[in-house]
C-alpha cells in the first residue's frame, strides 16, 4: 500500500461511514501530514488516496473525528477513536494496512 495523496485534492464525495480506528493524532500527522479543518460536524479530517500495488487498485478514504465540540479533544487524547469513511469496505482495509505498516496501529 502506498499513500498517493492526502489533502483537499482528494475527492471524498460518495463516501460513507465504514468503521473506526484508535490512533494518536501526532502519528496520523506523521503519516498523512496536517489534517484539513473539518466541516459542519468534524473539527479535523484527512482525505487520503491509497494505491494497492498487489491488486492495482486505488482507494479513497476519509479519516475524521465526529461531532466533537472541542477541537483539542482528538488532538490530545491518546488512542482517540477516529471514524473511517469510504465507498467500500476494502477502502477501510487499505487505510488500516497503511496505518499498520507505519506502526500507528497493531
Biopython code that builds the backbone (N, CA, C, O; Angstrom):
import numpy as np
from Bio.PDB.StructureBuilder import StructureBuilder

atoms = [
    (1, "UNK", "N", (0.839, -1.180, 0.000)),
    (1, "UNK", "CA", (0.000, 0.000, 0.000)),
    (1, "UNK", "C", (0.885, 1.244, 0.000)),
    (1, "UNK", "O", (1.932, 1.287, 0.646)),
    (2, "UNK", "N", (0.442, 2.232, -0.727)),
    (2, "UNK", "CA", (1.203, 3.469, -0.836)),
    (2, "UNK", "C", (0.236, 4.644, -0.828)),
    (2, "UNK", "O", (-0.752, 4.635, -1.563)),
    (3, "UNK", "N", (0.503, 5.646, -0.014)),
    (3, "UNK", "CA", (-0.319, 6.851, 0.010)),
    (3, "UNK", "C", (0.048, 7.689, -1.207)),
    (3, "UNK", "O", (1.188, 8.132, -1.345)),
    (4, "UNK", "N", (-0.928, 7.906, -2.091)),
    (4, "UNK", "CA", (-0.697, 8.718, -3.282)),
    (4, "UNK", "C", (-0.849, 10.197, -2.982)),
    (4, "UNK", "O", (-0.070, 11.022, -3.461)),
    (5, "UNK", "N", (-1.860, 10.527, -2.185)),
    (5, "UNK", "CA", (-2.148, 11.925, -1.902)),
    (5, "UNK", "C", (-2.946, 12.020, -0.613)),
    (5, "UNK", "O", (-3.721, 11.125, -0.277)),
    (6, "UNK", "N", (-2.743, 13.113, 0.097)),
    (6, "UNK", "CA", (-3.528, 13.408, 1.288)),
    (6, "UNK", "C", (-3.789, 14.901, 1.295)),
    (6, "UNK", "O", (-2.855, 15.702, 1.242)),
    (7, "UNK", "N", (-5.062, 15.277, 1.360)),
    (7, "UNK", "CA", (-5.381, 16.699, 1.381)),
    (7, "UNK", "C", (-6.680, 17.008, 0.689)),
    (7, "UNK", "O", (-7.476, 16.119, 0.386)),
    (8, "UNK", "N", (-6.885, 18.302, 0.440)),
    (8, "UNK", "CA", (-8.160, 18.719, -0.144)),
    (8, "UNK", "C", (-8.271, 18.404, -1.631)),
    (8, "UNK", "O", (-9.329, 18.616, -2.222)),
    (9, "UNK", "N", (-7.215, 17.908, -2.242)),
    (9, "UNK", "CA", (-7.279, 17.488, -3.637)),
    (9, "UNK", "C", (-7.910, 16.121, -3.828)),
    (9, "UNK", "O", (-8.193, 15.714, -4.954)),
    (10, "UNK", "N", (-8.132, 15.408, -2.720)),
    (10, "UNK", "CA", (-8.749, 14.080, -2.780)),
    (10, "UNK", "C", (-10.253, 14.245, -2.603)),
    (10, "UNK", "O", (-10.709, 14.737, -1.570)),
    (11, "UNK", "N", (-11.019, 13.839, -3.600)),
    (11, "UNK", "CA", (-12.477, 13.976, -3.568)),
    (11, "UNK", "C", (-13.095, 12.813, -2.796)),
    (11, "UNK", "O", (-12.938, 11.652, -3.175)),
    (12, "UNK", "N", (-13.801, 13.133, -1.707)),
    (12, "UNK", "CA", (-14.425, 12.089, -0.893)),
    (12, "UNK", "C", (-15.942, 12.027, -1.103)),
    (12, "UNK", "O", (-16.652, 11.389, -0.325)),
    (13, "UNK", "N", (-16.427, 12.679, -2.137)),
    (13, "UNK", "CA", (-17.852, 12.626, -2.445)),
    (13, "UNK", "C", (-18.281, 11.178, -2.634)),
    (13, "UNK", "O", (-17.631, 10.418, -3.352)),
    (14, "UNK", "N", (-19.374, 10.802, -1.989)),
    (14, "UNK", "CA", (-19.892, 9.444, -2.120)),
    (14, "UNK", "C", (-19.375, 8.475, -1.084)),
    (14, "UNK", "O", (-19.760, 7.306, -1.084)),
    (15, "UNK", "N", (-18.490, 8.948, -0.182)),
    (15, "UNK", "CA", (-18.014, 8.053, 0.872)),
    (15, "UNK", "C", (-19.040, 8.006, 1.995)),
    (15, "UNK", "O", (-19.888, 8.889, 2.124)),
    (16, "UNK", "N", (-18.943, 6.956, 2.803)),
    (16, "UNK", "CA", (-19.859, 6.791, 3.938)),
    (16, "UNK", "C", (-19.082, 6.183, 5.094)),
    (16, "UNK", "O", (-17.970, 5.685, 4.917)),
    (17, "UNK", "N", (-19.672, 6.227, 6.266)),
    (17, "UNK", "CA", (-19.051, 5.653, 7.452)),
    (17, "UNK", "C", (-18.868, 4.151, 7.268)),
    (17, "UNK", "O", (-19.795, 3.442, 6.877)),
    (18, "UNK", "N", (-17.638, 3.670, 7.562)),
    (18, "UNK", "CA", (-17.348, 2.240, 7.449)),
    (18, "UNK", "C", (-16.898, 1.613, 8.763)),
    (18, "UNK", "O", (-17.071, 0.410, 8.961)),
    (19, "UNK", "N", (-16.330, 2.400, 9.653)),
    (19, "UNK", "CA", (-15.833, 1.848, 10.905)),
    (19, "UNK", "C", (-14.986, 2.862, 11.644)),
    (19, "UNK", "O", (-15.013, 4.053, 11.336)),
    (20, "UNK", "N", (-14.229, 2.381, 12.626)),
    (20, "UNK", "CA", (-13.369, 3.256, 13.420)),
    (20, "UNK", "C", (-11.991, 2.626, 13.597)),
    (20, "UNK", "O", (-11.790, 1.432, 13.374)),
    (21, "UNK", "N", (-11.060, 3.469, 14.002)),
    (21, "UNK", "CA", (-9.717, 3.011, 14.351)),
    (21, "UNK", "C", (-9.207, 3.907, 15.477)),
    (21, "UNK", "O", (-9.429, 5.118, 15.465)),
    (22, "UNK", "N", (-8.529, 3.311, 16.439)),
    (22, "UNK", "CA", (-7.929, 4.088, 17.516)),
    (22, "UNK", "C", (-6.497, 4.411, 17.129)),
    (22, "UNK", "O", (-5.702, 3.528, 16.806)),
    (23, "UNK", "N", (-6.188, 5.709, 17.170)),
    (23, "UNK", "CA", (-4.850, 6.151, 16.773)),
    (23, "UNK", "C", (-4.537, 7.486, 17.424)),
    (23, "UNK", "O", (-5.435, 8.229, 17.820)),
    (24, "UNK", "N", (-3.260, 7.775, 17.527)),
    (24, "UNK", "CA", (-2.773, 9.019, 18.093)),
    (24, "UNK", "C", (-2.675, 10.090, 17.003)),
    (24, "UNK", "O", (-2.183, 9.827, 15.906)),
    (25, "UNK", "N", (-3.142, 11.280, 17.312)),
    (25, "UNK", "CA", (-3.140, 12.391, 16.362)),
    (25, "UNK", "C", (-1.752, 12.638, 15.764)),
    (25, "UNK", "O", (-1.616, 12.757, 14.546)),
    (26, "UNK", "N", (-0.737, 12.715, 16.601)),
    (26, "UNK", "CA", (0.614, 13.014, 16.113)),
    (26, "UNK", "C", (1.123, 11.947, 15.149)),
    (26, "UNK", "O", (1.832, 12.264, 14.193)),
    (27, "UNK", "N", (0.773, 10.698, 15.387)),
    (27, "UNK", "CA", (1.167, 9.623, 14.476)),
    (27, "UNK", "C", (0.468, 9.778, 13.125)),
    (27, "UNK", "O", (1.069, 9.533, 12.078)),
    (28, "UNK", "N", (-0.795, 10.183, 13.152)),
    (28, "UNK", "CA", (-1.522, 10.398, 11.895)),
    (28, "UNK", "C", (-0.917, 11.561, 11.112)),
    (28, "UNK", "O", (-0.814, 11.502, 9.887)),
    (29, "UNK", "N", (-0.522, 12.606, 11.812)),
    (29, "UNK", "CA", (0.138, 13.740, 11.149)),
    (29, "UNK", "C", (1.453, 13.278, 10.520)),
    (29, "UNK", "O", (1.797, 13.704, 9.418)),
    (30, "UNK", "N", (2.178, 12.419, 11.208)),
    (30, "UNK", "CA", (3.440, 11.892, 10.667)),
    (30, "UNK", "C", (3.206, 11.147, 9.354)),
    (30, "UNK", "O", (4.006, 11.258, 8.425)),
    (31, "UNK", "N", (2.118, 10.392, 9.277)),
    (31, "UNK", "CA", (1.837, 9.572, 8.097)),
    (31, "UNK", "C", (1.171, 10.375, 6.978)),
    (31, "UNK", "O", (1.547, 10.236, 5.814)),
    (32, "UNK", "N", (0.187, 11.213, 7.318)),
    (32, "UNK", "CA", (-0.635, 11.879, 6.298)),
    (32, "UNK", "C", (-0.417, 13.384, 6.183)),
    (32, "UNK", "O", (-0.986, 14.016, 5.293)),
    (33, "UNK", "N", (0.383, 13.965, 7.053)),
    (33, "UNK", "CA", (0.552, 15.408, 7.050)),
    (33, "UNK", "C", (-0.531, 16.074, 7.888)),
    (33, "UNK", "O", (-1.353, 15.399, 8.507)),
    (34, "UNK", "N", (-0.522, 17.388, 7.901)),
    (34, "UNK", "CA", (-1.505, 18.131, 8.691)),
    (34, "UNK", "C", (-2.914, 17.857, 8.166)),
    (34, "UNK", "O", (-3.117, 17.735, 6.958)),
    (35, "UNK", "N", (-3.884, 17.763, 9.074)),
    (35, "UNK", "CA", (-5.258, 17.495, 8.645)),
    (35, "UNK", "C", (-5.915, 18.734, 8.060)),
    (35, "UNK", "O", (-5.447, 19.859, 8.232)),
    (36, "UNK", "N", (-7.008, 18.488, 7.370)),
    (36, "UNK", "CA", (-7.851, 19.580, 6.905)),
    (36, "UNK", "C", (-8.696, 20.045, 8.077)),
    (36, "UNK", "O", (-8.996, 19.269, 8.983)),
    (37, "UNK", "N", (-9.075, 21.305, 8.056)),
    (37, "UNK", "CA", (-10.024, 21.769, 9.058)),
    (37, "UNK", "C", (-11.353, 21.113, 8.728)),
    (37, "UNK", "O", (-11.767, 21.086, 7.569)),
    (38, "UNK", "N", (-12.008, 20.595, 9.723)),
    (38, "UNK", "CA", (-13.268, 19.901, 9.500)),
    (38, "UNK", "C", (-14.370, 20.816, 9.013)),
    (38, "UNK", "O", (-14.213, 22.035, 8.931)),
    (39, "UNK", "N", (-15.476, 20.198, 8.696)),
    (39, "UNK", "CA", (-16.638, 20.950, 8.232)),
    (39, "UNK", "C", (-17.659, 21.032, 9.355)),
    (39, "UNK", "O", (-17.292, 21.168, 10.522)),
    (40, "UNK", "N", (-18.905, 20.952, 9.016)),
    (40, "UNK", "CA", (-20.015, 21.119, 9.944)),
    (40, "UNK", "C", (-19.924, 20.229, 11.184)),
    (40, "UNK", "O", (-20.115, 20.714, 12.299)),
    (41, "UNK", "N", (-19.640, 18.955, 11.014)),
    (41, "UNK", "CA", (-19.682, 18.023, 12.141)),
    (41, "UNK", "C", (-18.334, 17.384, 12.462)),
    (41, "UNK", "O", (-18.272, 16.398, 13.195)),
    (42, "UNK", "N", (-17.267, 17.938, 11.919)),
    (42, "UNK", "CA", (-15.924, 17.461, 12.240)),
    (42, "UNK", "C", (-15.031, 18.658, 12.535)),
    (42, "UNK", "O", (-15.285, 19.763, 12.054)),
    (43, "UNK", "N", (-13.993, 18.437, 13.321)),
    (43, "UNK", "CA", (-13.019, 19.509, 13.559)),
    (43, "UNK", "C", (-11.688, 19.198, 12.888)),
    (43, "UNK", "O", (-10.819, 20.064, 12.786)),
    (44, "UNK", "N", (-11.533, 17.963, 12.433)),
    (44, "UNK", "CA", (-10.252, 17.510, 11.910)),
    (44, "UNK", "C", (-10.490, 16.319, 10.984)),
    (44, "UNK", "O", (-11.184, 15.375, 11.360)),
    (45, "UNK", "N", (-9.917, 16.353, 9.770)),
    (45, "UNK", "CA", (-10.065, 15.195, 8.887)),
    (45, "UNK", "C", (-8.930, 15.114, 7.880)),
    (45, "UNK", "O", (-8.315, 16.118, 7.519)),
    (46, "UNK", "N", (-8.675, 13.909, 7.445)),
    (46, "UNK", "CA", (-7.730, 13.641, 6.366)),
    (46, "UNK", "C", (-8.497, 12.978, 5.235)),
    (46, "UNK", "O", (-9.260, 12.039, 5.462)),
    (47, "UNK", "N", (-8.298, 13.462, 4.029)),
    (47, "UNK", "CA", (-8.825, 12.819, 2.825)),
    (47, "UNK", "C", (-7.621, 12.192, 2.132)),
    (47, "UNK", "O", (-6.680, 12.884, 1.745)),
    (48, "UNK", "N", (-7.666, 10.877, 1.984)),
    (48, "UNK", "CA", (-6.472, 10.141, 1.576)),
    (48, "UNK", "C", (-6.771, 9.250, 0.375)),
    (48, "UNK", "O", (-7.805, 8.585, 0.317)),
    (49, "UNK", "N", (-5.845, 9.249, -0.579)),
    (49, "UNK", "CA", (-5.913, 8.323, -1.711)),
    (49, "UNK", "C", (-4.771, 7.321, -1.553)),
    (49, "UNK", "O", (-3.607, 7.700, -1.422)),
    (50, "UNK", "N", (-5.122, 6.044, -1.568)),
    (50, "UNK", "CA", (-4.160, 4.962, -1.336)),
    (50, "UNK", "C", (-4.116, 4.057, -2.561)),
    (50, "UNK", "O", (-5.149, 3.734, -3.146)),
    (51, "UNK", "N", (-2.908, 3.654, -2.939)),
    (51, "UNK", "CA", (-2.744, 2.728, -4.053)),
    (51, "UNK", "C", (-2.324, 1.366, -3.518)),
    (51, "UNK", "O", (-1.380, 1.266, -2.733)),
    (52, "UNK", "N", (-3.021, 0.326, -3.940)),
    (52, "UNK", "CA", (-2.710, -1.058, -3.567)),
    (52, "UNK", "C", (-1.993, -1.699, -4.749)),
    (52, "UNK", "O", (-2.613, -2.031, -5.759)),
    (53, "UNK", "N", (-0.671, -1.871, -4.610)),
    (53, "UNK", "CA", (0.130, -2.431, -5.701)),
    (53, "UNK", "C", (-0.255, -3.867, -6.015)),
    (53, "UNK", "O", (-0.248, -4.277, -7.175)),
    (54, "UNK", "N", (-0.591, -4.631, -4.980)),
    (54, "UNK", "CA", (-0.904, -6.046, -5.170)),
    (54, "UNK", "C", (-2.102, -6.250, -6.091)),
    (54, "UNK", "O", (-2.091, -7.141, -6.940)),
    (55, "UNK", "N", (-3.122, -5.434, -5.928)),
    (55, "UNK", "CA", (-4.339, -5.584, -6.730)),
    (55, "UNK", "C", (-4.510, -4.475, -7.763)),
    (55, "UNK", "O", (-5.543, -4.403, -8.428)),
    (56, "UNK", "N", (-3.501, -3.606, -7.901)),
    (56, "UNK", "CA", (-3.544, -2.498, -8.848)),
    (56, "UNK", "C", (-4.858, -1.730, -8.716)),
    (56, "UNK", "O", (-5.578, -1.531, -9.694)),
    (57, "UNK", "N", (-5.158, -1.303, -7.483)),
    (57, "UNK", "CA", (-6.412, -0.588, -7.234)),
    (57, "UNK", "C", (-6.157, 0.631, -6.356)),
    (57, "UNK", "O", (-5.212, 0.662, -5.568)),
    (58, "UNK", "N", (-7.016, 1.627, -6.506)),
    (58, "UNK", "CA", (-6.923, 2.844, -5.706)),
    (58, "UNK", "C", (-8.101, 2.912, -4.749)),
    (58, "UNK", "O", (-9.202, 2.455, -5.055)),
    (59, "UNK", "N", (-7.844, 3.492, -3.585)),
    (59, "UNK", "CA", (-8.865, 3.604, -2.547)),
    (59, "UNK", "C", (-8.900, 5.039, -2.034)),
    (59, "UNK", "O", (-7.856, 5.623, -1.744)),
    (60, "UNK", "N", (-10.093, 5.604, -1.923)),
    (60, "UNK", "CA", (-10.276, 6.936, -1.364)),
    (60, "UNK", "C", (-10.910, 6.778, 0.009)),
    (60, "UNK", "O", (-11.941, 6.124, 0.167)),
    (61, "UNK", "N", (-10.269, 7.394, 0.999)),
    (61, "UNK", "CA", (-10.692, 7.218, 2.385)),
    (61, "UNK", "C", (-10.725, 8.568, 3.093)),
    (61, "UNK", "O", (-9.886, 9.434, 2.840)),
    (62, "UNK", "N", (-11.697, 8.738, 3.976)),
    (62, "UNK", "CA", (-11.749, 9.889, 4.871)),
    (62, "UNK", "C", (-11.515, 9.378, 6.290)),
    (62, "UNK", "O", (-12.094, 8.372, 6.699)),
    (63, "UNK", "N", (-10.679, 10.067, 7.022)),
    (63, "UNK", "CA", (-10.406, 9.735, 8.421)),
    (63, "UNK", "C", (-10.720, 10.998, 9.209)),
    (63, "UNK", "O", (-10.130, 12.045, 8.943)),
    (64, "UNK", "N", (-11.640, 10.926, 10.179)),
    (64, "UNK", "CA", (-12.154, 12.147, 10.793)),
    (64, "UNK", "C", (-12.690, 11.911, 12.201)),
    (64, "UNK", "O", (-13.057, 10.798, 12.578)),
    (65, "UNK", "N", (-12.719, 13.017, 12.973)),
    (65, "UNK", "CA", (-13.426, 12.960, 14.243)),
    (65, "UNK", "C", (-14.907, 13.194, 13.919)),
    (65, "UNK", "O", (-15.242, 13.530, 12.783)),
    (66, "UNK", "N", (-15.771, 13.026, 14.880)),
    (66, "UNK", "CA", (-17.202, 13.176, 14.580)),
    (66, "UNK", "C", (-17.905, 13.824, 15.754)),
    (66, "UNK", "O", (-17.900, 13.314, 16.874)),
    (67, "UNK", "N", (-18.506, 14.955, 15.466)),
    (67, "UNK", "CA", (-19.314, 15.696, 16.433)),
    (67, "UNK", "C", (-18.558, 16.058, 17.706)),
    (67, "UNK", "O", (-19.119, 16.027, 18.802)),
    (68, "UNK", "N", (-17.294, 16.399, 17.556)),
    (68, "UNK", "CA", (-16.535, 16.915, 18.695)),
    (68, "UNK", "C", (-16.850, 18.394, 18.839)),
    (68, "UNK", "O", (-16.881, 19.123, 17.848)),
    (69, "UNK", "N", (-17.083, 18.841, 20.061)),
    (69, "UNK", "CA", (-17.354, 20.261, 20.283)),
    (69, "UNK", "C", (-16.073, 21.031, 20.580)),
    (69, "UNK", "O", (-16.023, 22.249, 20.406)),
    (70, "UNK", "N", (-15.051, 20.332, 21.021)),
    (70, "UNK", "CA", (-13.770, 20.952, 21.335)),
    (70, "UNK", "C", (-12.704, 20.374, 20.402)),
    (70, "UNK", "O", (-12.420, 19.178, 20.452)),
    (71, "UNK", "N", (-12.122, 21.208, 19.562)),
    (71, "UNK", "CA", (-11.158, 20.731, 18.561)),
    (71, "UNK", "C", (-9.900, 20.131, 19.181)),
    (71, "UNK", "O", (-9.149, 19.435, 18.498)),
    (72, "UNK", "N", (-9.659, 20.392, 20.466)),
    (72, "UNK", "CA", (-8.455, 19.838, 21.090)),
    (72, "UNK", "C", (-8.625, 18.381, 21.523)),
    (72, "UNK", "O", (-7.632, 17.690, 21.751)),
    (73, "UNK", "N", (-9.855, 17.909, 21.638)),
    (73, "UNK", "CA", (-10.093, 16.552, 22.144)),
    (73, "UNK", "C", (-9.390, 15.494, 21.307)),
    (73, "UNK", "O", (-8.659, 14.666, 21.850)),
    (74, "UNK", "N", (-9.596, 15.509, 20.006)),
    (74, "UNK", "CA", (-8.992, 14.478, 19.154)),
    (74, "UNK", "C", (-7.479, 14.629, 19.073)),
    (74, "UNK", "O", (-6.769, 13.656, 18.818)),
    (75, "UNK", "N", (-6.990, 15.829, 19.286)),
    (75, "UNK", "CA", (-5.552, 16.072, 19.202)),
    (75, "UNK", "C", (-4.807, 15.686, 20.482)),
    (75, "UNK", "O", (-3.611, 15.399, 20.444)),
    (76, "UNK", "N", (-5.510, 15.680, 21.602)),
    (76, "UNK", "CA", (-4.837, 15.446, 22.883)),
    (76, "UNK", "C", (-5.160, 14.097, 23.524)),
    (76, "UNK", "O", (-4.555, 13.740, 24.535)),
    (77, "UNK", "N", (-6.096, 13.346, 22.959)),
    (77, "UNK", "CA", (-6.477, 12.057, 23.529)),
    (77, "UNK", "C", (-5.649, 10.938, 22.898)),
    (77, "UNK", "O", (-5.760, 10.690, 21.698)),
    (78, "UNK", "N", (-4.817, 10.258, 23.700)),
    (78, "UNK", "CA", (-4.086, 9.111, 23.142)),
    (78, "UNK", "C", (-5.084, 8.041, 22.703)),
    (78, "UNK", "O", (-6.097, 7.824, 23.367)),
    (79, "UNK", "N", (-4.807, 7.390, 21.616)),
    (79, "UNK", "CA", (-5.705, 6.358, 21.078)),
    (79, "UNK", "C", (-7.130, 6.866, 20.890)),
    (79, "UNK", "O", (-8.094, 6.193, 21.254)),
    (80, "UNK", "N", (-7.249, 8.048, 20.325)),
    (80, "UNK", "CA", (-8.560, 8.610, 20.004)),
    (80, "UNK", "C", (-9.256, 7.702, 18.985)),
    (80, "UNK", "O", (-8.597, 7.126, 18.119)),
    (81, "UNK", "N", (-10.559, 7.574, 19.083)),
    (81, "UNK", "CA", (-11.306, 6.724, 18.154)),
    (81, "UNK", "C", (-11.770, 7.554, 16.952)),
    (81, "UNK", "O", (-12.721, 8.330, 17.044)),
    (82, "UNK", "N", (-11.078, 7.372, 15.828)),
    (82, "UNK", "CA", (-11.352, 8.095, 14.591)),
    (82, "UNK", "C", (-12.355, 7.327, 13.744)),
    (82, "UNK", "O", (-12.374, 6.097, 13.756)),
    (83, "UNK", "N", (-13.182, 8.052, 13.013)),
    (83, "UNK", "CA", (-14.118, 7.438, 12.070)),
    (83, "UNK", "C", (-13.442, 7.272, 10.717)),
    (83, "UNK", "O", (-12.627, 8.098, 10.306)),
    (84, "UNK", "N", (-13.791, 6.201, 10.040)),
    (84, "UNK", "CA", (-13.261, 5.913, 8.706)),
    (84, "UNK", "C", (-14.417, 5.950, 7.723)),
    (84, "UNK", "O", (-15.448, 5.311, 7.935)),
    (85, "UNK", "N", (-14.238, 6.702, 6.646)),
    (85, "UNK", "CA", (-15.234, 6.747, 5.583)),
    (85, "UNK", "C", (-14.628, 6.269, 4.284)),
    (85, "UNK", "O", (-13.440, 6.469, 4.031)),
    (86, "UNK", "N", (-15.440, 5.643, 3.466)),
    (86, "UNK", "CA", (-15.007, 5.171, 2.156)),
    (86, "UNK", "C", (-16.221, 4.738, 1.363)),
    (86, "UNK", "O", (-17.350, 4.852, 1.839)),
    (87, "UNK", "N", (-16.003, 4.250, 0.174)),
    (87, "UNK", "CA", (-17.111, 3.776, -0.661)),
    (87, "UNK", "C", (-17.330, 2.284, -0.502)),
    (87, "UNK", "O", (-18.417, 1.776, -0.777)),
    (88, "UNK", "N", (-16.294, 1.581, -0.057)),
    (88, "UNK", "CA", (-16.337, 0.122, 0.020)),
    (88, "UNK", "C", (-15.487, -0.309, 1.210)),
    (88, "UNK", "O", (-14.528, 0.375, 1.569)),
    (89, "UNK", "N", (-15.827, -1.420, 1.811)),
    (89, "UNK", "CA", (-15.080, -1.899, 2.975)),
    (89, "UNK", "C", (-13.596, -2.102, 2.653)),
    (89, "UNK", "O", (-12.759, -2.018, 3.552)),
    (90, "UNK", "N", (-13.261, -2.364, 1.402)),
    (90, "UNK", "CA", (-11.858, -2.517, 1.018)),
    (90, "UNK", "C", (-11.087, -1.209, 1.197)),
    (90, "UNK", "O", (-9.877, -1.228, 1.419)),
    (91, "UNK", "N", (-11.782, -0.076, 1.102)),
    (91, "UNK", "CA", (-11.140, 1.212, 1.356)),
    (91, "UNK", "C", (-10.667, 1.281, 2.804)),
    (91, "UNK", "O", (-9.554, 1.726, 3.083)),
    (92, "UNK", "N", (-11.521, 0.838, 3.719)),
    (92, "UNK", "CA", (-11.162, 0.830, 5.132)),
    (92, "UNK", "C", (-9.961, -0.081, 5.374)),
    (92, "UNK", "O", (-9.035, 0.287, 6.098)),
    (93, "UNK", "N", (-9.975, -1.259, 4.775)),
    (93, "UNK", "CA", (-8.858, -2.190, 4.963)),
    (93, "UNK", "C", (-7.556, -1.628, 4.394)),
    (93, "UNK", "O", (-6.484, -1.867, 4.951)),
    (94, "UNK", "N", (-7.639, -0.891, 3.303)),
    (94, "UNK", "CA", (-6.440, -0.263, 2.736)),
    (94, "UNK", "C", (-5.858, 0.742, 3.730)),
    (94, "UNK", "O", (-4.647, 0.775, 3.947)),
    (95, "UNK", "N", (-6.722, 1.556, 4.329)),
    (95, "UNK", "CA", (-6.265, 2.519, 5.325)),
    (95, "UNK", "C", (-5.644, 1.804, 6.525)),
    (95, "UNK", "O", (-4.574, 2.193, 6.993)),
    (96, "UNK", "N", (-6.301, 0.775, 7.018)),
    (96, "UNK", "CA", (-5.771, 0.031, 8.161)),
    (96, "UNK", "C", (-4.426, -0.604, 7.840)),
    (96, "UNK", "O", (-3.546, -0.654, 8.699)),
    (97, "UNK", "N", (-4.257, -1.090, 6.616)),
    (97, "UNK", "CA", (-2.968, -1.655, 6.200)),
    (97, "UNK", "C", (-1.866, -0.600, 6.228)),
    (97, "UNK", "O", (-0.755, -0.871, 6.683)),
    (98, "UNK", "N", (-2.172, 0.603, 5.741)),
    (98, "UNK", "CA", (-1.190, 1.690, 5.764)),
    (98, "UNK", "C", (-0.824, 2.028, 7.205)),
    (98, "UNK", "O", (0.355, 2.166, 7.532)),
    (99, "UNK", "N", (-1.828, 2.160, 8.062)),
    (99, "UNK", "CA", (-1.568, 2.509, 9.459)),
    (99, "UNK", "C", (-0.761, 1.428, 10.172)),
    (99, "UNK", "O", (0.093, 1.734, 11.004)),
    (100, "UNK", "N", (-1.027, 0.183, 9.852)),
    (100, "UNK", "CA", (-0.262, -0.911, 10.455)),
    (100, "UNK", "C", (1.186, -0.902, 9.952)),
    (100, "UNK", "O", (2.121, -1.063, 10.736)),
    (101, "UNK", "N", (1.362, -0.714, 8.651)),
    (101, "UNK", "CA", (2.713, -0.681, 8.074)),
    (101, "UNK", "C", (3.544, 0.469, 8.648)),
    (101, "UNK", "O", (4.763, 0.355, 8.777)),
    (102, "UNK", "N", (2.883, 1.570, 8.989)),
    (102, "UNK", "CA", (3.575, 2.736, 9.545)),
    (102, "UNK", "C", (3.733, 2.658, 11.063)),
    (102, "UNK", "O", (4.306, 3.560, 11.675)),
    (103, "UNK", "N", (3.229, 1.586, 11.672)),
    (103, "UNK", "CA", (3.363, 1.417, 13.114)),
    (103, "UNK", "C", (2.404, 2.242, 13.945)),
    (103, "UNK", "O", (2.612, 2.420, 15.145)),
    (104, "UNK", "N", (1.353, 2.748, 13.315)),
    (104, "UNK", "CA", (0.367, 3.564, 14.030)),
    (104, "UNK", "C", (-0.592, 2.680, 14.813)),
    (104, "UNK", "O", (-0.970, 3.013, 15.936)),
    (105, "UNK", "N", (-0.986, 1.559, 14.228)),
    (105, "UNK", "CA", (-1.855, 0.585, 14.897)),
    (105, "UNK", "C", (-1.196, -0.783, 14.806)),
    (105, "UNK", "O", (-0.314, -1.013, 13.979)),
    (106, "UNK", "N", (-1.641, -1.681, 15.669)),
    (106, "UNK", "CA", (-1.078, -3.036, 15.669)),
    (106, "UNK", "C", (-2.076, -4.026, 15.139)),
    (106, "UNK", "O", (-1.782, -5.219, 15.063)),
]
sb = StructureBuilder()
sb.init_structure("model")
sb.init_model(0)
sb.init_chain("A")
sb.init_seg("    ")
for serial, (resi, resn, name, xyz) in enumerate(atoms, 1):
    if name == "N":
        sb.init_residue(resn, " ", resi, " ")
    sb.init_atom(name, np.array(xyz, "f"), 0.0, 1.0, " ", f" {name:<3s}", serial, name[0])
structure = sb.get_structure()
